[in-house]
Amino acid sequence: MTMQLDIDKDLDALTLIVVATFDHPVEEVWDLYADPRKLERWWGPPTYPATVVEHDLTAGGTVHYYMTSPEGEQHHGRWDVLDVDAPTSFSILDKFADADGNPADGMPEATMRLSIAGTSGGAQMTAVTTYASREALEQVLAMGMEEGLRTSMAQMDGVLAGA
């Protein structure tokens, strides 16, 4: 079985909800986020590979990364880690950033709560991302967030398979 992926956007609730099921155990799915080398292999669409600059997935920690466009442009982001309950959940503030990892002014921020639960055949991951306003959610959707998530997360199976 390959990963099943559903993405639901709710403009009234200001949320983007991603549910993915895997035929791998919870700990292996957790490592997709907890291991920066694995995170680099799937975070970002295939044409925008990610490089993790800093990775501290502990409460109060920061994850700083950038994605490189086909033209060589770098697009930075950061997560401010709010809480962690390894290997089943974490919460972050998700922000656009500058090259030094500082939050970018005027760009949307969101809170994401990720949880991973065991299933009879593997694990189910649910990520609920909440934006401060409808305009912020519409802005990231207009930037291609949904398609970016689909193409990024489609790479997770390959990482889990050790490809």
VOTOR-416689 format. One record per residue: residue number from 0; residue in one letter; x, y, z of N, C-alpha, C in turn. Coordinates in Angstrom, 3 decimals. Layout:
<milos>
+-----+---------+----------+----------+----------+----------+----------+----------+----------+----------+----------+
: num : residuo :   n.east :  n.north :     n.up :  ca.east : ca.north :    ca.up :   c.east :  c.north :     c.up :
+-----+---------+----------+----------+----------+----------+----------+----------+----------+----------+----------+
: NUM :       A :        X :        Y :        Z :        X :        Y :        Z :        X :        Y :        Z :
...
+-----+---------+----------+----------+----------+----------+----------+----------+----------+----------+----------+
</milos>
This chain:
<milos>
+-----+---------+----------+----------+----------+----------+----------+----------+----------+----------+----------+
: num : residuo :   n.east :  n.north :     n.up :  ca.east : ca.north :    ca.up :   c.east :  c.north :     c.up :
+-----+---------+----------+----------+----------+----------+----------+----------+----------+----------+----------+
:   0 :       M :    0.850 :   -1.190 :    0.000 :    0.000 :    0.000 :    0.000 :    0.885 :    1.239 :    0.000 :
:   1 :       T :    0.485 :    2.209 :   -0.734 :    1.202 :    3.481 :   -0.694 :    0.451 :    4.448 :    0.194 :
:   2 :       M :    1.102 :    5.503 :    0.525 :    0.520 :    6.520 :    1.396 :   -0.777 :    7.058 :    0.784 :
:   3 :       Q :   -1.770 :    7.249 :    1.641 :   -3.019 :    7.898 :    1.233 :   -2.973 :    9.315 :    1.775 :
:   4 :       L :   -3.338 :   10.301 :    0.974 :   -3.220 :   11.693 :    1.377 :   -4.509 :   12.440 :    1.067 :
:   5 :       D :   -5.014 :   13.137 :    2.078 :   -6.175 :   14.009 :    1.898 :   -5.822 :   15.384 :    2.431 :
:   6 :       I :   -6.157 :   16.413 :    1.674 :   -5.945 :   17.795 :    2.102 :   -7.289 :   18.505 :    2.019 :
:   7 :       D :   -7.702 :   19.084 :    3.131 :   -8.987 :   19.778 :    3.209 :   -8.744 :   21.206 :    3.684 :
:   8 :       K :   -9.228 :   22.154 :    2.930 :   -9.097 :   23.555 :    3.350 :  -10.480 :   24.074 :    3.726 :
:   9 :       D :  -10.530 :   24.799 :    4.851 :  -11.784 :   25.356 :    5.345 :  -11.563 :   26.841 :    5.580 :
:  10 :       L :  -12.016 :   27.642 :    4.620 :  -11.790 :   29.090 :    4.701 :  -12.543 :   29.715 :    5.871 :
:  11 :       D :  -13.657 :   29.126 :    6.272 :  -14.402 :   29.680 :    7.415 :  -13.709 :   29.358 :    8.739 :
:  12 :       A :  -13.153 :   28.165 :    8.850 :  -12.447 :   27.777 :   10.081 :  -10.981 :   28.207 :   10.054 :
:  13 :       L :  -10.527 :   28.769 :    8.920 :   -9.149 :   29.257 :    8.745 :   -8.129 :   28.136 :    8.846 :
:  14 :       T :   -8.506 :   26.926 :    8.425 :   -7.618 :   25.776 :    8.584 :   -7.314 :   25.070 :    7.268 :
:  15 :       L :   -6.187 :   24.434 :    7.298 :   -5.752 :   23.521 :    6.255 :   -5.445 :   22.218 :    6.995 :
:  16 :       I :   -6.171 :   21.158 :    6.653 :   -6.021 :   19.895 :    7.373 :   -5.480 :   18.843 :    6.412 :
:  17 :       V :   -4.377 :   18.233 :    6.811 :   -3.737 :   17.192 :    6.022 :   -3.817 :   15.893 :    6.809 :
:  18 :       V :   -4.338 :   14.852 :    6.167 :   -4.384 :   13.526 :    6.788 :   -3.682 :   12.565 :    5.833 :
:  19 :       A :   -2.707 :   11.861 :    6.363 :   -1.962 :   10.893 :    5.554 :   -1.869 :    9.585 :    6.321 :
:  20 :       T :   -2.065 :    8.488 :    5.606 :   -1.931 :    7.171 :    6.221 :   -0.758 :    6.435 :    5.569 :
:  21 :       F :   -0.064 :    5.694 :    6.406 :    1.149 :    5.003 :    5.971 :    1.090 :    3.553 :    6.420 :
:  22 :       D :    1.800 :    2.689 :    5.709 :    1.942 :    1.316 :    6.181 :    3.297 :    1.148 :    6.877 :
:  23 :       H :    3.670 :    2.157 :    7.630 :    4.893 :    2.166 :    8.425 :    4.514 :    2.544 :    9.856 :
:  24 :       P :    5.299 :    2.094 :   10.824 :    4.968 :    2.394 :   12.220 :    5.131 :    3.873 :   12.569 :
:  25 :       V :    4.509 :    4.262 :   13.671 :    4.511 :    5.650 :   14.140 :    5.932 :    6.220 :   14.202 :
:  26 :       E :    6.871 :    5.460 :   14.748 :    8.232 :    5.969 :   14.936 :    8.900 :    6.316 :   13.615 :
:  27 :       E :    8.644 :    5.527 :   12.579 :    9.254 :    5.817 :   11.274 :    8.641 :    7.072 :   10.662 :
:  28 :       V :    7.328 :    7.252 :   10.842 :    6.680 :    8.469 :   10.325 :    7.196 :    9.678 :   11.104 :
:  29 :       W :    7.349 :    9.533 :   12.424 :    7.899 :   10.616 :   13.257 :    9.268 :   11.044 :   12.736 :
:  30 :       D :   10.101 :   10.080 :   12.375 :   11.450 :   10.399 :   11.911 :   11.464 :   11.232 :   10.636 :
:  31 :       L :   10.370 :   11.231 :    9.881 :   10.304 :   12.098 :    8.698 :   10.457 :   13.566 :    9.095 :
:  32 :       Y :   10.043 :   13.904 :   10.317 :   10.171 :   15.266 :   10.835 :   11.357 :   15.412 :   11.781 :
:  33 :       A :   11.620 :   14.375 :   12.571 :   12.628 :   14.477 :   13.628 :   14.061 :   14.343 :   13.116 :
:  34 :       D :   14.245 :   13.703 :   11.985 :   15.580 :   13.531 :   11.410 :   15.756 :   14.568 :   10.291 :
:  35 :       P :   16.637 :   15.561 :   10.491 :   16.755 :   16.628 :    9.481 :   17.175 :   16.124 :    8.106 :
:  36 :       R :   17.950 :   15.057 :    8.026 :   18.345 :   14.531 :    6.704 :   17.143 :   13.901 :    6.003 :
:  37 :       K :   16.252 :   13.255 :    6.761 :   15.035 :   12.714 :    6.149 :   14.088 :   13.851 :    5.765 :
:  38 :       L :   13.982 :   14.864 :    6.618 :   13.123 :   16.007 :    6.326 :   13.539 :   16.675 :    5.008 :
:  39 :       E :   14.830 :   16.786 :    4.789 :   15.323 :   17.399 :    3.548 :   14.920 :   16.612 :    2.311 :
:  40 :       R :   14.695 :   15.315 :    2.477 :   14.403 :   14.473 :    1.314 :   12.953 :   14.566 :    0.847 :
:  41 :       W :   12.075 :   15.147 :    1.702 :   10.678 :   15.248 :    1.242 :   10.089 :   16.645 :    1.426 :
:  42 :       W :   10.632 :   17.479 :    2.302 :   10.039 :   18.792 :    2.570 :   10.343 :   19.704 :    1.390 :
:  43 :       G :    9.323 :   20.146 :    0.729 :    9.470 :   20.960 :   -0.469 :    9.202 :   20.125 :   -1.703 :
:  44 :       P :    8.562 :   20.742 :   -2.688 :    8.301 :   20.032 :   -3.949 :    9.613 :   19.557 :   -4.580 :
:  45 :       P :    9.561 :   18.520 :   -5.410 :   10.795 :   17.993 :   -6.023 :   11.618 :   19.060 :   -6.759 :
:  46 :       T :   10.954 :   20.062 :   -7.314 :   11.686 :   21.112 :   -8.032 :   12.194 :   22.208 :   -7.095 :
:  47 :       Y :   11.851 :   22.129 :   -5.801 :   12.287 :   23.089 :   -4.780 :   12.866 :   22.314 :   -3.588 :
:  48 :       P :   13.976 :   21.637 :   -3.757 :   14.505 :   20.826 :   -2.655 :   14.845 :   21.664 :   -1.427 :
:  49 :       A :   14.660 :   21.037 :   -0.273 :   14.882 :   21.729 :    0.998 :   16.276 :   21.444 :    1.551 :
:  50 :       T :   16.808 :   22.432 :    2.217 :   18.047 :   22.304 :    2.979 :   17.739 :   22.759 :    4.396 :
:  51 :       V :   18.009 :   21.903 :    5.373 :   17.761 :   22.260 :    6.769 :   19.025 :   22.896 :    7.328 :
:  52 :       V :   18.900 :   24.137 :    7.798 :   20.029 :   24.903 :    8.331 :   20.178 :   24.652 :    9.831 :
:  53 :       E :   19.047 :   24.617 :   10.533 :   19.015 :   24.420 :   11.983 :   17.844 :   23.501 :   12.279 :
:  54 :       H :   18.045 :   22.573 :   13.208 :   16.969 :   21.630 :   13.512 :   16.995 :   21.289 :   14.990 :
:  55 :       D :   16.102 :   21.900 :   15.732 :   15.960 :   21.621 :   17.164 :   14.481 :   21.388 :   17.437 :
:  56 :       L :   14.047 :   20.149 :   17.253 :   12.629 :   19.804 :   17.424 :   12.363 :   19.473 :   18.886 :
:  57 :       T :   12.586 :   20.478 :   19.734 :   12.249 :   20.389 :   21.151 :   11.471 :   21.659 :   21.508 :
:  58 :       A :   10.684 :   21.606 :   22.574 :    9.916 :   22.788 :   22.985 :   10.869 :   23.966 :   23.157 :
:  59 :       G :   10.559 :   25.092 :   22.509 :   11.415 :   26.274 :   22.537 :   12.472 :   26.275 :   21.449 :
:  60 :       G :   12.605 :   25.181 :   20.712 :   13.603 :   25.086 :   19.653 :   13.136 :   25.711 :   18.351 :
:  61 :       T :   14.037 :   25.726 :   17.382 :   13.753 :   26.310 :   16.070 :   14.220 :   25.360 :   14.975 :
:  62 :       V :   13.425 :   25.294 :   13.933 :   13.836 :   24.614 :   12.709 :   13.877 :   25.697 :   11.633 :
:  63 :       H :   15.043 :   25.884 :   11.023 :   15.218 :   26.858 :    9.940 :   15.650 :   26.078 :    8.708 :
:  64 :       Y :   14.969 :   26.344 :    7.601 :   15.256 :   25.646 :    6.350 :   15.088 :   26.622 :    5.202 :
:  65 :       Y :   15.570 :   26.200 :    4.054 :   15.241 :   26.950 :    2.834 :   15.007 :   25.973 :    1.696 :
:  66 :       M :   14.224 :   26.434 :    0.729 :   13.970 :   25.666 :   -0.481 :   14.626 :   26.420 :   -1.629 :
:  67 :       T :   15.209 :   25.689 :   -2.546 :   15.907 :   26.303 :   -3.671 :   15.101 :   26.082 :   -4.943 :
:  68 :       S :   14.750 :   27.176 :   -5.619 :   13.965 :   27.100 :   -6.849 :   14.847 :   26.587 :   -7.988 :
:  69 :       P :   14.238 :   26.184 :   -9.100 :   15.031 :   25.753 :  -10.259 :   15.980 :   26.852 :  -10.752 :
:  70 :       E :   15.645 :   28.115 :  -10.467 :   16.496 :   29.237 :  -10.881 :   17.563 :   29.562 :   -9.838 :
:  71 :       G :   17.556 :   28.824 :   -8.734 :   18.571 :   29.033 :   -7.708 :   18.159 :   29.981 :   -6.590 :
:  72 :       E :   16.924 :   30.486 :   -6.623 :   16.447 :   31.363 :   -5.545 :   16.203 :   30.534 :   -4.283 :
:  73 :       Q :   16.544 :   31.123 :   -3.136 :   16.293 :   30.455 :   -1.867 :   15.081 :   31.087 :   -1.184 :
:  74 :       H :   14.175 :   30.240 :   -0.714 :   12.979 :   30.667 :    0.006 :   13.053 :   30.061 :    1.398 :
:  75 :       H :   13.222 :   30.936 :    2.399 :   13.448 :   30.475 :    3.775 :   12.161 :   30.377 :    4.582 :
:  76 :       G :   12.175 :   29.458 :    5.531 :   11.079 :   29.299 :    6.472 :   11.618 :   28.878 :    7.817 :
:  77 :       R :   10.799 :   29.042 :    8.830 :   11.213 :   28.599 :   10.165 :   10.009 :   28.105 :   10.940 :
:  78 :       W :   10.297 :   27.174 :   11.826 :    9.299 :   26.697 :   12.767 :    9.790 :   27.072 :   14.157 :
:  79 :       D :    8.947 :   27.701 :   14.923 :    9.200 :   27.901 :   16.342 :    8.432 :   26.787 :   17.055 :
:  80 :       V :    9.167 :   25.903 :   17.703 :    8.562 :   24.709 :   18.282 :    7.907 :   25.061 :   19.618 :
:  81 :       L :    6.611 :   24.791 :   19.709 :    5.844 :   25.115 :   20.914 :    5.852 :   23.977 :   21.922 :
:  82 :       D :    5.590 :   22.771 :   21.460 :    5.609 :   21.608 :   22.346 :    5.871 :   20.359 :   21.534 :
:  83 :       V :    6.393 :   19.354 :   22.210 :    6.737 :   18.089 :   21.551 :    6.384 :   16.948 :   22.491 :
:  84 :       D :    5.737 :   15.927 :   21.956 :    5.494 :   14.688 :   22.675 :    5.893 :   13.549 :   21.726 :
:  85 :       A :    7.207 :   13.341 :   21.612 :    7.738 :   12.336 :   20.682 :    7.299 :   10.937 :   21.108 :
:  86 :       P :    6.973 :   10.090 :   20.185 :    6.942 :   10.250 :   18.736 :    5.538 :   10.479 :   18.181 :
:  87 :       T :    4.681 :   11.140 :   18.938 :    3.292 :   11.217 :   18.479 :    2.773 :   12.615 :   18.155 :
:  88 :       S :    3.418 :   13.687 :   18.640 :    2.844 :   14.996 :   18.312 :    3.837 :   16.126 :   18.555 :
:  89 :       F :    3.594 :   17.207 :   17.841 :    4.274 :   18.470 :   18.113 :    3.424 :   19.609 :   17.577 :
:  90 :       S :    3.684 :   20.798 :   18.118 :    3.026 :   22.024 :   17.645 :    4.109 :   23.030 :   17.324 :
:  91 :       I :    3.873 :   23.813 :   16.280 :    4.841 :   24.832 :   15.866 :    4.125 :   26.102 :   15.423 :
:  92 :       L :    4.867 :   27.204 :   15.449 :    4.481 :   28.396 :   14.709 :    5.254 :   28.311 :   13.405 :
:  93 :       D :    4.562 :   28.338 :   12.295 :    5.156 :   28.180 :   10.972 :    5.248 :   29.564 :   10.337 :
:  94 :       K :    6.478 :   29.971 :    9.982 :    6.688 :   31.336 :    9.493 :    7.558 :   31.344 :    8.241 :
:  95 :       F :    7.356 :   32.331 :    7.406 :    8.310 :   32.633 :    6.353 :    9.476 :   33.348 :    7.041 :
:  96 :       A :   10.669 :   33.246 :    6.468 :   11.837 :   33.827 :    7.125 :   12.773 :   34.463 :    6.104 :
:  97 :       D :   13.747 :   35.247 :    6.646 :   14.811 :   35.767 :    5.793 :   15.980 :   34.773 :    5.801 :
:  98 :       A :   17.045 :   35.107 :    5.113 :   18.176 :   34.187 :    4.983 :   18.848 :   33.878 :    6.315 :
:  99 :       D :   18.672 :   34.753 :    7.296 :   19.238 :   34.505 :    8.621 :   18.282 :   33.722 :    9.523 :
: 100 :       G :   17.088 :   33.393 :    9.011 :   16.122 :   32.646 :    9.798 :   15.206 :   33.514 :   10.630 :
: 101 :       N :   15.288 :   34.830 :   10.442 :   14.396 :   35.731 :   11.177 :   13.037 :   35.769 :   10.483 :
: 102 :       P :   11.947 :   35.876 :   11.259 :   10.630 :   35.926 :   10.634 :   10.536 :   37.063 :    9.611 :
: 103 :       A :    9.925 :   36.771 :    8.451 :    9.764 :   37.765 :    7.387 :    8.567 :   38.654 :    7.698 :
: 104 :       D :    8.777 :   39.948 :    7.630 :    7.697 :   40.906 :    7.879 :    6.616 :   40.792 :    6.816 :
: 105 :       G :    5.371 :   40.909 :    7.265 :    4.253 :   40.993 :    6.348 :    3.820 :   39.683 :    5.717 :
: 106 :       M :    4.422 :   38.583 :    6.116 :    4.035 :   37.294 :    5.537 :    3.152 :   36.539 :    6.531 :
: 107 :       P :    2.249 :   35.695 :    6.012 :    1.352 :   34.952 :    6.908 :    2.116 :   34.010 :    7.827 :
: 108 :       E :    1.598 :   33.878 :    9.034 :    2.095 :   32.893 :    9.987 :    0.940 :   31.962 :   10.316 :
: 109 :       A :    1.282 :   30.776 :   10.750 :    0.248 :   29.803 :   11.097 :    0.720 :   28.954 :   12.258 :
: 110 :       T :   -0.237 :   28.374 :   12.951 :    0.051 :   27.395 :   13.983 :   -0.284 :   26.023 :   13.415 :
: 111 :       M :    0.647 :   25.092 :   13.533 :    0.386 :   23.740 :   13.051 :    0.504 :   22.750 :   14.201 :
: 112 :       R :   -0.498 :   21.909 :   14.329 :   -0.490 :   20.825 :   15.302 :   -0.431 :   19.529 :   14.514 :
: 113 :       L :    0.643 :   18.770 :   14.684 :    0.812 :   17.501 :   13.987 :    0.695 :   16.371 :   14.987 :
: 114 :       S :   -0.089 :   15.365 :   14.634 :   -0.203 :   14.193 :   15.498 :   -0.109 :   12.936 :   14.646 :
: 115 :       I :    0.456 :   11.906 :   15.231 :    0.629 :   10.621 :   14.551 :    0.066 :    9.544 :   15.477 :
: 116 :       A :   -0.869 :    8.765 :   14.945 :   -1.491 :    7.699 :   15.730 :   -1.270 :    6.360 :   15.039 :
: 117 :       G :   -1.074 :    5.330 :   15.825 :   -0.929 :    4.005 :   15.263 :   -2.255 :    3.491 :   14.726 :
: 118 :       T :   -2.172 :    2.705 :   13.658 :   -3.350 :    2.055 :   13.078 :   -3.043 :    0.563 :   12.984 :
: 119 :       S :   -4.029 :   -0.226 :   12.571 :   -3.775 :   -1.669 :   12.463 :   -2.721 :   -1.990 :   11.407 :
: 120 :       G :   -2.580 :   -1.118 :   10.420 :   -1.602 :   -1.387 :    9.361 :   -0.425 :   -0.441 :    9.335 :
: 121 :       G :   -0.341 :    0.483 :   10.301 :    0.768 :    1.435 :   10.261 :    0.500 :    2.653 :   11.104 :
: 122 :       A :    0.371 :    3.803 :   10.445 :    0.176 :    5.045 :   11.187 :   -0.644 :    6.028 :   10.363 :
: 123 :       Q :   -1.340 :    6.895 :   11.091 :   -2.065 :    7.988 :   10.444 :   -1.557 :    9.300 :   11.028 :
: 124 :       M :   -1.166 :   10.196 :   10.132 :   -0.664 :   11.507 :   10.528 :   -1.725 :   12.562 :   10.197 :
: 125 :       T :   -1.988 :   13.434 :   11.153 :   -2.933 :   14.528 :   10.931 :   -2.223 :   15.834 :   11.277 :
: 126 :       A :   -2.239 :   16.771 :   10.351 :   -1.647 :   18.087 :   10.577 :   -2.737 :   19.134 :   10.374 :
: 127 :       V :   -3.025 :   19.879 :   11.423 :   -4.021 :   20.943 :   11.354 :   -3.278 :   22.273 :   11.436 :
: 128 :       T :   -3.341 :   23.030 :   10.365 :   -2.680 :   24.330 :   10.304 :   -3.745 :   25.408 :   10.342 :
: 129 :       T :   -3.611 :   26.326 :   11.274 :   -4.606 :   27.375 :   11.477 :   -3.973 :   28.740 :   11.231 :
: 130 :       Y :   -4.629 :   29.531 :   10.402 :   -4.150 :   30.879 :   10.055 :   -4.924 :   31.919 :   10.853 :
: 131 :       A :   -4.347 :   33.088 :   10.999 :   -4.956 :   34.146 :   11.802 :   -6.142 :   34.793 :   11.095 :
: 132 :       S :   -6.171 :   34.698 :    9.770 :   -7.257 :   35.344 :    9.031 :   -7.524 :   34.592 :    7.732 :
: 133 :       R :   -8.680 :   34.846 :    7.184 :   -9.037 :   34.266 :    5.897 :   -8.078 :   34.760 :    4.813 :
: 134 :       E :   -7.677 :   36.031 :    4.909 :   -6.768 :   36.608 :    3.918 :   -5.417 :   35.883 :    3.949 :
: 135 :       A :   -4.949 :   35.546 :    5.136 :   -3.661 :   34.841 :    5.254 :   -3.750 :   33.457 :    4.612 :
: 136 :       L :   -4.842 :   32.746 :    4.886 :   -5.015 :   31.419 :    4.281 :   -5.143 :   31.543 :    2.767 :
: 137 :       E :   -5.925 :   32.504 :    2.299 :   -6.079 :   32.693 :    0.859 :   -4.744 :   33.058 :    0.214 :
: 138 :       Q :   -3.919 :   33.838 :    0.907 :   -2.612 :   34.230 :    0.366 :   -1.715 :   33.005 :    0.146 :
: 139 :       V :   -1.636 :   32.112 :    1.148 :   -0.756 :   30.950 :    0.973 :   -1.324 :   29.978 :   -0.062 :
: 140 :       L :   -2.652 :   29.888 :   -0.150 :   -3.247 :   29.037 :   -1.185 :   -2.941 :   29.600 :   -2.569 :
: 141 :       A :   -2.991 :   30.926 :   -2.714 :   -2.660 :   31.566 :   -3.993 :   -1.182 :   31.374 :   -4.347 :
: 142 :       M :   -0.345 :   31.200 :   -3.332 :    1.087 :   30.968 :   -3.554 :    1.369 :   29.509 :   -3.937 :
: 143 :       G :    0.342 :   28.654 :   -3.936 :    0.527 :   27.262 :   -4.329 :    0.738 :   26.302 :   -3.180 :
: 144 :       M :    0.313 :   26.679 :   -1.977 :    0.524 :   25.847 :   -0.795 :   -0.053 :   24.442 :   -0.955 :
: 145 :       E :   -1.281 :   24.328 :   -1.440 :   -1.905 :   23.006 :   -1.520 :   -1.143 :   22.094 :   -2.484 :
: 146 :       E :   -0.835 :   22.579 :   -3.676 :   -0.087 :   21.759 :   -4.635 :    1.308 :   21.459 :   -4.109 :
: 147 :       G :    1.924 :   22.435 :   -3.454 :    3.244 :   22.212 :   -2.868 :    3.222 :   21.107 :   -1.826 :
: 148 :       L :    2.185 :   21.119 :   -0.985 :    2.058 :   20.058 :    0.016 :    1.888 :   18.686 :   -0.649 :
: 149 :       R :    1.042 :   18.637 :   -1.657 :    0.801 :   17.352 :   -2.335 :    2.084 :   16.791 :   -2.950 :
: 150 :       T :    2.825 :   17.621 :   -3.650 :    4.032 :   17.120 :   -4.307 :    5.148 :   16.836 :   -3.294 :
: 151 :       S :    5.189 :   17.635 :   -2.222 :    6.186 :   17.369 :   -1.173 :    5.896 :   16.052 :   -0.484 :
: 152 :       M :    4.668 :   15.919 :   -0.009 :    4.320 :   14.750 :    0.792 :    4.303 :   13.469 :   -0.038 :
: 153 :       A :    4.135 :   13.588 :   -1.343 :    4.196 :   12.408 :   -2.205 :    5.573 :   11.748 :   -2.137 :
: 154 :       Q :    6.575 :   12.492 :   -1.673 :    7.936 :   11.953 :   -1.565 :    8.155 :   11.167 :   -0.271 :
: 155 :       M :    7.206 :   11.253 :    0.663 :    7.391 :   10.601 :    1.964 :    7.529 :    9.087 :    1.838 :
: 156 :       D :    6.733 :    8.477 :    0.971 :    6.801 :    7.020 :    0.806 :    8.202 :    6.578 :    0.396 :
: 157 :       G :    8.807 :    7.316 :   -0.498 :   10.150 :    6.967 :   -0.949 :   11.164 :    7.034 :    0.186 :
: 158 :       V :   11.038 :    8.042 :    1.031 :   11.948 :    8.171 :    2.172 :   11.705 :    7.015 :    3.142 :
: 159 :       L :   10.445 :    6.691 :    3.395 :   10.128 :    5.584 :    4.296 :   10.624 :    4.242 :    3.746 :
: 160 :       A :   10.610 :    4.108 :    2.438 :   11.082 :    2.867 :    1.816 :   12.603 :    2.808 :    1.745 :
: 161 :       G :   13.248 :    3.906 :    2.146 :   14.710 :    3.927 :    2.125 :   15.292 :    4.230 :    0.769 :
: 162 :       A :   14.440 :    4.729 :   -0.119 :   14.918 :    5.059 :   -1.473 :   15.801 :    6.289 :   -1.465 :
+-----+---------+----------+----------+----------+----------+----------+----------+----------+----------+----------+
</milos>
